[in-house]
Amino acid sequence: MGTFSEDFIINHLGENREQYYGSGSPPIFTSSLFVFQTIDEMRHALANESTVPFYTRGTNPGLTMLAEKLAALEGGESCLLFATGSAAVAAAICAQVKLGDHVICIEKPYSWTAKLLNNWLAKFGVEVGYSDGSVSSVQDLIRPETKVLYLESPNSFTFEIQDISSLSALVKPFGIKVIVDNSYATPLFQKPIALGADIVIHSATKYFSGHSDALGGALICSQEEREKIFKSEYMTLGGSMSPMNAWLILRGLRTLPIRLQKSHENGMQVAEFLFNHPKIRKVNYPFHHSHPQYELAKKQMKGAGGLLSFELETEDLSKIDAFCNALKYFLLACSWGSYESLCFPSAALITSSNYNKNTFNKSLIRIYCGLEDADNLIQDLNQAIISAGL
């Protein structure tokens, strides 16, 4: 694949406007199937179903366009699009393992990734070991049957970072595939493939979509890896992205650079405010100087976006609830990467099977800083602190 600027990739690569009557915005290919003039054409499509439209579960022109852009942004050869980010994670890991194999995963992964490893794959004899992400920890966990090193850099609640380059160099001689969830940083702020990763995963629901109106997942890898996954996990399990969601995510992608930059600027200002507030015990934000891996963050990332977390200076659940309920700009919801600012408190999980009090203190609150004015977001947090009586 040639080298293109990010703005060219987002706005022009793969558009094929001449095929669609010169339309500025590409059409939505809602057809579930594609027809042929001759049986020879049909045979050709079936023999090349991973690239030629035959049935939308396999290939669809709208998905092809979005996939080409995402692969180019990540610096990968190819991309598969899934209905959700979790589906992309599952396909990426399952494609590498069989009975008796072993996976190394960073501690505190996304809850559904943990369930995949601990519950689902365990039923098929795949074992998992958890690492703090350091080179020494990963090295100690490597076994002859280890097939995958799974990273989230940073992870999406407490934002620990892994040195992707050093870890990739460590495990490659053992034939271990490095998979990185890059949903936090996006390819505009971090490029794991350039750092040695084999497969990059995204929840396209987040920054790529940017409007809280479409679910999706992306898996970026080599062409050889794509063909392997396409013929097995992708087509067998049928978790492909819908044409409508592909179109919505492509639309969101157009404004990704300016949205991500605004969110990053807001995140920096909000993190600084929280760091200096006497009622805040701790701030977790990779691009703040207080983060223990600040230098590593600057080394392998260009920015950190608007997602961060902090701990309130209280263990009183009623005050934690009062703080969250008093917020006006920050909406109580999961996810991140869209236009609106969001708040997801650990305290919301205390009745959930996903809650682990040893991992997430109930005073830990994750916020996403959207596209509102940073001063308004800061004022909203401050008035909520006062309202809660902290």
N, C-alpha and C positions, 0 to 999 in steps of 0.2 A: 504494500500500500504506500502511495506517495505521501509526502509530508505536506500538510495543509495547515493554515492558521486556524485557530479555534473559531473565529468568527465566520470563516469560509465554510468550515464543516457544519456549523449550526444553521447557516442560512442558505447554503447552496449545494453542498455535497449530496449527490444521489437524488436530487429533486426531479430530474427527467421531465421538466415542464413541457417540453415539446410533445411528449406522449399524451399529455392531459390537456390539450387545447390551450396551452400557455397559461394555465391557471396559476395564480400567485400562491394560493394555498392548495396543497395537494388534496385530491379527493379522498373520501373515506371508502375503502373497498369492503363493503359489508357482505359481499357474496361469500357464501360458505363453500362454493365449488367453482371450478373454472372449466369451460367447455372447449372442445377441440374440433377442428375441421376434418381431421383424418385420424385414423387409428395410429399412424406413425407418430403424429404429434402427441397423441396420448401416451404412447410408449415412451417417448422422449421425456415427457413430464414425469412419468412414474419412475423412470430410471434416474432422474435428477430432482427428486422431490424436495431435497433440502434447499434448492435454489430456484426451482421453477414452480410457479403456482399450479397446484393440482387440487388441493383441498386445504382450506384455511388453517386447519389444525397444524399443517406442516409449513406452508409458505403463503404469504399474502403480500401484495405489493406495498401496502402501507407499513407493515412490519419490517419489510426489507429495507425501506428507506430509513426508518428510525434506527434499525440495527446497524446499518452502515455508518451512520453518524456517531453512535455511541462507541463503536469499535475504534473509529478514527480518533475520537476525543481521548480515549484511554491509551491509544498507541498499540492496540491489539489488532490481530488479523481479522477476527470475526466476532459475531455476537448472536446470541439466542435471546429471545424475549419471552417472558413468562407472565402468568396471570398475577403473580405477587412476588415480592422479594424472597419470601420463604420458599416458594417453589423453585426459584433459582438456586438458593442455598442447597436445598435438598438434592436437586439434580447434580450440582457440582460435586458434592461429597459422595453421593451414592454411586456416581460414575467411576469413582476411584477405588472402591472397596468391595470386598467379598468376605465370606465366612472366614473368621480367624484373623482378619486384618485389624489394624490399630490406627487411631486418629489422635493427633495432638491438637488440643484446642486451647485458646487463651481463656483465662478465668473470666467469669462474669460475662459470657456471651449473651446475645439476644435470646430471650427466654425460649422462643420456638426453635432456635438453633440448638439450644441445650436439650430440649425435648426430643428433637430428631436424634441427637447423639446418645442421650441417656436412655430413652424409652424405645424409640422405633428401631434404630439400628442395632440396639442391644438384643432385640428379638432375633436378629439374624447373625448373631455371633461376632459383631464388630465391637471392639473395645475402644475406650477413650481415656486419655490422660490429660489433666489440666495443668497448664503452665502459667506462671506470672508474666510470661512474655520475654523474659531475659534470655540471652543466649545460653547461659549456663543451665537454666531451668529446662529449656527445650532440649539441650544436649543430653541431659540426664534422663529424659523421657524417651529418647529414640530407641526403637527396638527393630529387629530384622523385619518384622511384619508391619512397621509403620508405613503408611501410604500417603497420609495427608497431614499437613500443618495448616490449621485454620486460624486466621487472624482477623480481628476487627481493630483497625488502627485509625483513629481512636475507637474505643467501644462507645456505646451511645448513652451511657448514664453517668459513669464516673470518669470517663475519658482517659484511661490509660493508653499509652502509645507503645507500639512495638517497632523496633528497628528492622524494617522490612528488608533492607539490603543485607544486613549482617545475618539475619535469620535465613534468608534465601540462600546465601553463600554456604551457610552451615549445613543445610539439609539436602541441597541438590546432589552432592556426591552419593547420597543414600537412595536416590531415585524417588524422593518424597516430593509430592506436588504441594506447592504453596498456593493457598486460596485466601484472598483478602476481601473482606467486606469494606467497600470504599464509599458507602452511602453517606457517611458523615462529611467527608471532604469534597466529594465529587472529583472528576478528572481535571477540573479547572484548578483545584488546590492541591491535588496529590495524584501521582501516576504510579501505582504499584508495579505495573508491568515493567516500567523503566527501572524499577528498583529490584527486579528479579522475580516477581510473582508470576505464577503460571496462569491463574484464573482470577478475575476480578468480578465481584458481585455487587449489584446495586439494588436497593429498593427504589425503583423508578417512581414510586408513589411520592417520594420526598421532593428533593430539589428539582429533579427533572420535570415532574409534572407541575409543581409550583402553585397549584390552584385548589388543592384538596378535593379534586373531582375525578381522579382516576387512580386505580391500583395497577401496579406493574412491577416486574422484576427484570433485570438484565444480567446476562452472564457473558463476559468478554474473555476470549481465549485465542489460541491458535486455530487455524483452519482445520488441522488434523483433530484437535480436541473437540471442536464443534461438531464435526462429522460423527465422531464417536458418541457424543452425548445425544445428538439429534436422532440417530438410529436406535437408541436405546431409551434412556429416561425421558427424553423430550416427546417422542412420538408415542411411546408405550403408555405413559402416564397422562398425556394429553393436557398438560398445564400451560398451554400457550396463551399469550396475551390476546385480548379481543381487538378487532380492527378499530373500534371506536376509541378504546383506551390508548391504542398506539397513536391515533390522530391527536387526541387530547395531550398526550405526553410530548409529542412532536411540537405541538403548539406551545406548550410550556417551555420547551427547550430553547425556543427563540429568545426568550428574555432571561435565560439562566445567568449570563455574566453580570448583568446589572442587578438582578435580584440577589445573587450570592454576595456580591460586593457590598450592597446595602445592608444585608443581614449580618455580614462580618463586621462592618463598622458599628452597627448597633450592638452586636455582641461584645465588642471590645469596650464600648462605653459602659454598658450595663455591668460587665464583669468588674470593671474598675470601681464603679459605684458600690457594688456588693462587697468587694474586698475591703473597702474603707468603712463599711457600716458596722457599728459596734454590736448589732444584733444578728450579725451573720458570722457563723463559726468558721466556715470554710467555703472556698470557691473552687470549682473544678472547671477550668477552661484552658485548653492547650496553649493558647497564645497569650495568656497572662503570665507575667514574670513569676508569679507564685507557684505555678505548676511545676512539679518536680522534674518533668521531662520537657521543659520549655525549650531547651537548646535542641533536643531531638526534633521537636515539633517544627521549629524554624528550619532545620536541616532538610526535612523531607516533605514539608507542606508549605504552600504559599499563603495559606490563610486557614481560618477555622470556622467560618460561617457564624450562625447565630445560636447554636445549640450549646448550652452549658448547664451546670447544676450547682447547687449550693446547699449548705446546711443551716437551718435556723438555729439560733442560740436558745433552744428549748427542747424538752422531751414531752411537753404537755400536748397531748393530741388535740385537745379543744382549741388551743392557741394555733396549732398548725392548721387545723380546719378553718379557723376564723381568718387566718392570713389568706388561705386559698380562696375562700368565699368572698373576700373583700376585693379581689382583683377585678378590674374593669376592662383593661386592655388585653390582658393575658387570659385567654379562654381555657377552661378546664377541658383538656382533650389530649389524646396521644398524638404521636407522629411529629413531624417537623418539615421544614423546607418550603412551606407555602407562603402566602402573603400575610397571613394573620399570625399574631404572637400567641403562643400556647404555654400552658402550664400542666405538667404531669407530676404530681407529688407521689413519693413512695408510699405515703400514708393511704393512698387510694387502693393500695394492693394488700392491705393487712388482712382482708377477708378472702383473698385470692390464693389459689394453689401456686401461683407464680411468685409469691412473696417469700423472700428469705431474709429474715431479720439479721442474719450474720453477714449478709452481703450489702443490704441497703438499710441504713438507719431510717426510722420513720420521719426524721426531721429533714431528710434529703429531698430536695425538690428540683426537678429538671424543668427548665424553661427554654423556649425557642423564641428568639427575637426576630420578628417578622419585618415588615416594611413600614411600620409606623415611625413617627419621629422618636428618636432615642430619648429625648427629654421627657416625652409623655410616658414612655415605658418606665423610665427611672422614677418619675413621680408616682406612677401606679404602684410600683413595688414599695416605695416609701410610705405611701398612704396605707397600704395593706399591712405593713409592719406596725404602724401606729394603731390602726384599727383593731389589730389582733391583741394589742396590749403587750407586745414583746418588750 
